[in-house]
Amino acid sequence: MRITVDPITRIEGHLRVDCEVDGGKVVDSWSSGQMWRGIEVILQGRDPRDAWVFTQRICGVCTTVHAIVSVRAVENALGLEVPLNAQYIRNMIIAAHGVHDHIVHFYQLSALDWVDIVSALQADPKAAANLAQSLSNWPMNSVQEFTRVQEKLKGFVASGQLGVFGSGYWGHPAMKLPPEVNLLGVVHYLQALDYQRRANQIVGILGSKTPHIQNLAVGGVSNPINPESQSTLTLERLYKIKALIDQLGDFVNQVYAVDVAAVGALYAEWTKYGSGVLNYLSVPDMPLDTKGTQFALPGGYIKNGDLAGMKAITSYQDQYFEKGVKESSKHSWYQSTSGALHPYKGETKPEYTGFQDTGKYSWVKAPTFYDDRAQVGPLANVLAMYALGHEPTKRHLTRVIEIASKVAGAPIPLAALHSTIGRHAARAVRCAVLVETLDQQWNLLMQNIAKGDFDTYNRPRFPRGEIQGFGYHEAPRGVLSHWTVIRDGKIANYQAVVPSTWNAGPRDEKDALGPYEASLLGNPVADPQKPLEVLRTIHSFDPCLACAIHMHDPVNREIVRVKAV
Amino acid sequence: MGADIGGGGGGSGQGPLSPPGSVLVLGVGNILLADEGVGVRAVEAFRCRYVVPAAVEILDGGTAGMGLIDLIAGRKHLIIVDAVNAGGAPGSIVRLAGADIVPFLRQRLSPHQLGLLDVLAYLQLMETAPESVTIIGITPDDMSLSLDLSPPLQAALAGIADRIADELTGLGVPLVRAGAA
């Protein structure tokens, strides 16, 4: 039996997933991007100093990350160093954005795959609050808070205004949490709405404006630093940021990490599903020097799940990374005559031919690393940081596994991370690490300012002739890289290899399945008309096809089309 | 009514709009995709064509979703300007508000597409949603990759700006044309 889920993302983009289901399990699958993204074309012939202004419009979710990577790519092409203050300010912006994105992903975008809102109405708020208090010291786990939220939820349900909760798979047989845990999930879902705002406020203060930051420049940032002046980055603003960082730390450590561990433990069978591609690619981030050779967070390539044999990626000039990336269009709706291409040589010539299971079926290309598929995202990054001995990662990962083992009543091994639930756990760990990094970068910035260094910008100078460069960032959804060729100071080629391309790409040059596709093999499907289990695994990747068209459509139509034939 | 909004007697029955930024005029859309970005271009045109009083804030929301929560929270009125697939000739304007918007919200408010309408639902859950939400929708023509609007949409911009002004006047915020001293 064939099932088609379209669209599958809860956010920007149009992802369609087809599954062949036999005996209640997925036996084959196809991941298809249903929208052409050729945004790169618009950059050709433009001034490279302006590219970031356009790239941050590629996606509504990831504005900041495309802006940062674009300036890094141009700086790389120029060999331009970035002043320390600018590195710290950029690092704080991307860390705060990552914290925001991870909180929103778990609570707003995927918790409702696991937490049954309707069941929460049946919970005893006192028992639920007691349970929450046994897991965490979070002050907002009070009986009053749990009772208040349950009353509010009852009000919504009674008025028929389920709103965002309107189309969940409530009462689905795969929903297994007791009512009290479901209520706990709803309480923290609402609290998360408030805390994600605080992370965004940090981006807004440093970026001068949201939703599109204004403070970047090739060569640094445009934030003038003057501890005394009202119109610049003042101490008052910096201390406001510090207060927000501390509040986020409390929420992430006392609520998010604990919830993921507890919910994961209660769905322990989901550590057996969803692994798929075991090659993991991540890049180092949070540069600590002007050249990009030292980083607060490491990254690298893990082949076939072998942590001991992993290879670190070590600088912005890293040739191992630069030479390893290719994109195949064999199964994508582009002209493809010359095999997989390196991004500097990348082509984007659309050629739509309809959905062909064994031919072309997606607008997304299939990236490879040294000709192999690679999974990207927080799991890839956390495994790399763990393997490279990054202390904060080890500490937070150990804590999450300990809480999960306690709730499950049995020890949970590290290998459980290679799974649907493992991706959620790794994201929570990475979020905790990011909050700590945010705090660290704040301190580094303050110390550097205290030394009297107010530098934030080095002026770029473009040579005649052709240069090329790449920039990368360990974004919330994984490795994001921009690649540019600059001729006589103008952009001659520009390619963005985005995280969801790595994960959502179709079959490649060797017909190997992409990470989404591979992760679904063996995935259970109890009811083909309500493929909640498919959504669980795909949502665990934090799917987002960065194309960001979002037009209001007043013509009535079904939100999600599930077709079982 | 608040004196700082031009002394308009309004008579709209709305409460005073004196706090700065009580009304948010939010242009949304992707400016890389020609007419998809008409909402952003329209609020820019409005800003050039009228003197914007303190009670009104104009914002280019781009294609942001959750990032807009903090910017909408606590506003009294929200006017969204966006491309809307409502049929009619390119550049035609449709207004969705009040009862019109409810079934529309129900249709699109789903965990499966986190857009602006989900943001409004989250604001309701947080009890910081605007009292009124109005969508001024413009039928697009060309949605291909381009930074420029199609000619019919370019020609419609002044009219859209005037519709935004009418909407604000209806909320008790009378407006003066820029340069009309």
Boltz contact constraints between the chains, C-beta under 6 A:
constraints:
  - contact:
      token1: [A, 10]
      token2: [B, 111]
      max_distance: 6.0
  - contact:
      token1: [A, 10]
      token2: [B, 112]
      max_distance: 6.0
  - contact:
      token1: [A, 10]
      token2: [B, 114]
      max_distance: 6.0
  - contact:
      token1: [A, 11]
      token2: [B, 114]
      max_distance: 6.0
  - contact:
      token1: [A, 38]
      token2: [B, 145]
      max_distance: 6.0
  - contact:
      token1: [A, 39]
      token2: [B, 32]
      max_distance: 6.0
  - contact:
      token1: [A, 41]
      token2: [B, 145]
      max_distance: 6.0
  - contact:
      token1: [A, 42]
      token2: [B, 32]
      max_distance: 6.0
  - contact:
      token1: [A, 42]
      token2: [B, 145]
      max_distance: 6.0
  - contact:
      token1: [A, 57]
      token2: [B, 31]
      max_distance: 6.0
  - contact:
      token1: [A, 57]
      token2: [B, 32]
      max_distance: 6.0
  - contact:
      token1: [A, 60]
      token2: [B, 63]
      max_distance: 6.0
  - contact:
      token1: [A, 60]
      token2: [B, 64]
      max_distance: 6.0
  - contact:
      token1: [A, 60]
      token2: [B, 65]
      max_distance: 6.0
  - contact:
      token1: [A, 104]
      token2: [B, 66]
      max_distance: 6.0
  - contact:
      token1: [A, 112]
      token2: [B, 111]
      max_distance: 6.0
  - contact:
      token1: [A, 163]
      token2: [B, 109]
      max_distance: 6.0
  - contact:
      token1: [A, 163]
      token2: [B, 121]
      max_distance: 6.0
  - contact:
      token1: [A, 164]
      token2: [B, 109]
      max_distance: 6.0
  - contact:
      token1: [A, 164]
      token2: [B, 111]
      max_distance: 6.0
  - contact:
      token1: [A, 164]
      token2: [B, 118]
      max_distance: 6.0
  - contact:
      token1: [A, 164]
      token2: [B, 121]
      max_distance: 6.0
  - contact:
      token1: [A, 167]
      token2: [B, 110]
      max_distance: 6.0
  - contact:
      token1: [A, 193]
      token2: [B, 122]
      max_distance: 6.0
  - contact:
      token1: [A, 193]
      token2: [B, 126]
      max_distance: 6.0
  - contact:
      token1: [A, 197]
      token2: [B, 69]
      max_distance: 6.0
  - contact:
      token1: [A, 197]
      token2: [B, 70]
      max_distance: 6.0
  - contact:
      token1: [A, 200]
      token2: [B, 67]
      max_distance: 6.0
  - contact:
      token1: [A, 200]
      token2: [B, 70]
      max_distance: 6.0
  - contact:
      token1: [A, 210]
      token2: [B, 67]
      max_distance: 6.0
  - contact:
      token1: [A, 211]
      token2: [B, 62]
      max_distance: 6.0
  - contact:
      token1: [A, 211]
      token2: [B, 64]
      max_distance: 6.0
  - contact:
      token1: [A, 211]
      token2: [B, 67]
      max_distance: 6.0
  - contact:
      token1: [A, 212]
      token2: [B, 62]
      max_distance: 6.0
  - contact:
      token1: [A, 548]
      token2: [B, 30]
      max_distance: 6.0
  - contact:
      token1: [A, 548]
      token2: [B, 63]
      max_distance: 6.0
  - contact:
      token1: [A, 549]
      token2: [B, 36]
      max_distance: 6.0
  - contact:
      token1: [A, 550]
      token2: [B, 63]
      max_distance: 6.0
  - contact:
      token1: [A, 550]
      token2: [B, 115]
      max_distance: 6.0
  - contact:
      token1: [A, 551]
      token2: [B, 83]
      max_distance: 6.0
  - contact:
      token1: [A, 551]
      token2: [B, 85]
      max_distance: 6.0
  - contact:
      token1: [A, 552]
      token2: [B, 82]
      max_distance: 6.0
  - contact:
      token1: [A, 552]
      token2: [B, 84]
      max_distance: 6.0
  - contact:
      token1: [A, 553]
      token2: [B, 85]
      max_distance: 6.0
  - contact:
      token1: [A, 554]
      token2: [B, 86]
      max_distance: 6.0
  - contact:
      token1: [A, 554]
      token2: [B, 104]
      max_distance: 6.0
  - contact:
      token1: [A, 556]
      token2: [B, 107]
      max_distance: 6.0
  - contact:
      token1: [A, 559]
      token2: [B, 110]
      max_distance: 6.0
  - contact:
      token1: [A, 559]
      token2: [B, 112]
      max_distance: 6.0
  - contact:
      token1: [A, 560]
      token2: [B, 112]
      max_distance: 6.0
